[in-house]
Amino acid sequence: MARLALRFTALAYLAALLALPVGFVFYRAFEHGIGTAWESLTTPEAQHAFWLTCLMVAIAVPLNTVFGVLCGLVLVRQRFRGKALLSAAVDLPFAVSPVVIGLALILIYGRNGWFGGWLADHGIQIIFSLPGMALATIFVSLPFVVREVAPLLREIGTEQEQAAATLGASPLQTFFRVTLPAIRWGVAYGVVLTTARALGEFGAVSIVSGKLAGQTETLTLHVEDRFQAFDLTGAYAAAVVLALMAIATLLAMNLFKPKAETS
Amino acid sequence: MVLVYLSVIALIPLAAVVSRSADAGLGGFWDAVSTPQAVAALRLTVVASFVVVAINAVAGTLIAWVLVRDEFPGKGIVNSLIDLPFALPTIVAGLTLLALYGPKGPVGVNLAFTRASVGLALLFVTLPFVVRAVQPVLLELDRDMEEAAESLGARRRTVFRRIILPSLTPAILAGSALGFARAVGEFGSLVLLTGNIPFKTQAASVFIFSQVESDDVTGAAAVSVVLLAISLLVLLAMGWLSRRAVRNGG
């Protein structure tokens, strides 16, 4: 009996907090028919927002993947003073509010920021345009690949790499033929997490974008914009697109996670 | 190279926040963070985060327990559902909660624009932390001790309190620390749901946002620094507590 009660409590909590709200948004998006929802997704603004979100992901994910693998190697394979500090610094984006991240970028690249004057003189605009949004997205999704790759690197050790080196492989060959294949599932898992974070970023991008519909509006900003304009169907439809992306991410996570943990 | 990238992307901008907050001197910093509205926002954020983290420490442990020790059809689906708050964009999280628990919601409770809505949003986004921290520990846990205790006549409640809970405490604390840091900085899920009424439902992150919008960047930086300090402090404290629990329990 106690077992059933526990199971029921846990499932009821999850249903009330997760399953029902998310399921209900799907209902709300399609309650006026699929046609209406589709129309609100094919407006120029919505289309632009969708592609802009994809662009942000396409910029942030590759950069943070390369950084993540390199940083993982540095953290695990090298010994130097201040290593603990570097490790803590990598985790900073987890501890910092997205709003603070947006503010930080404004203080650097904004009109009165540290580099603001120089940038203005050279006609480069970062804040309220795409480069600023890309920087914000990179910042928030920075730690994921490192955090997946570092424990794997520690686990596989250096024996195989040393063997490859004694057999005459160059460091690059060793990396691509020995190290990378050994950590590939960890990298894949990290990439999925990075993608999810980049797709969903709202706070930091909201501050640095200026929110110009059809220009600097990502899909998450579009959801807010539609909601504030009382276009609920538009807001729910865009939210459903994002939720579907999130569910796809979950499926990918389940695909990679067991492999990342056992490889 | 790693260091350069990290500095350009993260460290230099954060240094700019700290330096900007000190622009008006210590007095100016204090003035900015001690305005009634800033104090109310910071207090709401800290209190709500503590309450939410406490609730999810219990609920998260319970869910992890059910997922590890219980068998029922659909367990795999429930297990992957736990990560949904990590994958779902926060603005969508806010919108979904608003659709169900807001005005014109089908359940007939309207939490929108109340203090409870702040808690609701934070409960949603911090749910996975404790579950995901406790689950692996529970899986690894040796059942022998429990069985020994039971054969010696200990009641289930006693077994849980004296044998299982001490081994889980470090994981619960670690998960709670991450959840707390997340709750303190949360923004996206609050924007639509809470209405951001000053002195009532305006959390610190939303307060910072409104200050940036009204061009009070120095004030925003000062409150940001306080927020940063709070989440770093809690992360450190929980790390210390969980190390102590490992020593005492192990």
Interface residues (C-beta under 8 A of the other chain):
Chain A: A2 R3 L6 R7 T9 A10 L11 Y13 L14 L17 L18 A19 L20 P21 V22 F24 V25 R28 F67 L70 C71 V74 L86 A89 V90 L92 P93 F94 A95 V96 S97 P98 V99 V100 I101 G102 L103 A104 L105 I106 L107 I108 G110 N112 G113 W114 L135 I138 F139 L142 L193 A196 L199 G200 E201 F202 G203 S206 I207 T220 V223 E224 F227 A235 Y236 A239 L242 A243 A246 I247 T249 L250 L251 M253 N254
Chain B: M1 V2 L3 Y5 L6 I9 A10 L11 I12 P13 L14 A16 V17 R20 A59 L62 I63 W65 V66 L67 D70 F72 V78 S80 L81 I82 D83 L84 P85 F86 A87 L88 P89 T90 I91 V92 L95 T96 L97 A99 L100 Y101 P106 L123 F124 L127 R156 L178 A181 R182 V184 G185 E186 F187 G188 V191 L192 A204 S205 V206 I208 F209 V212 V217 A220 A221 S224 L227 L228 S231 L232 L235
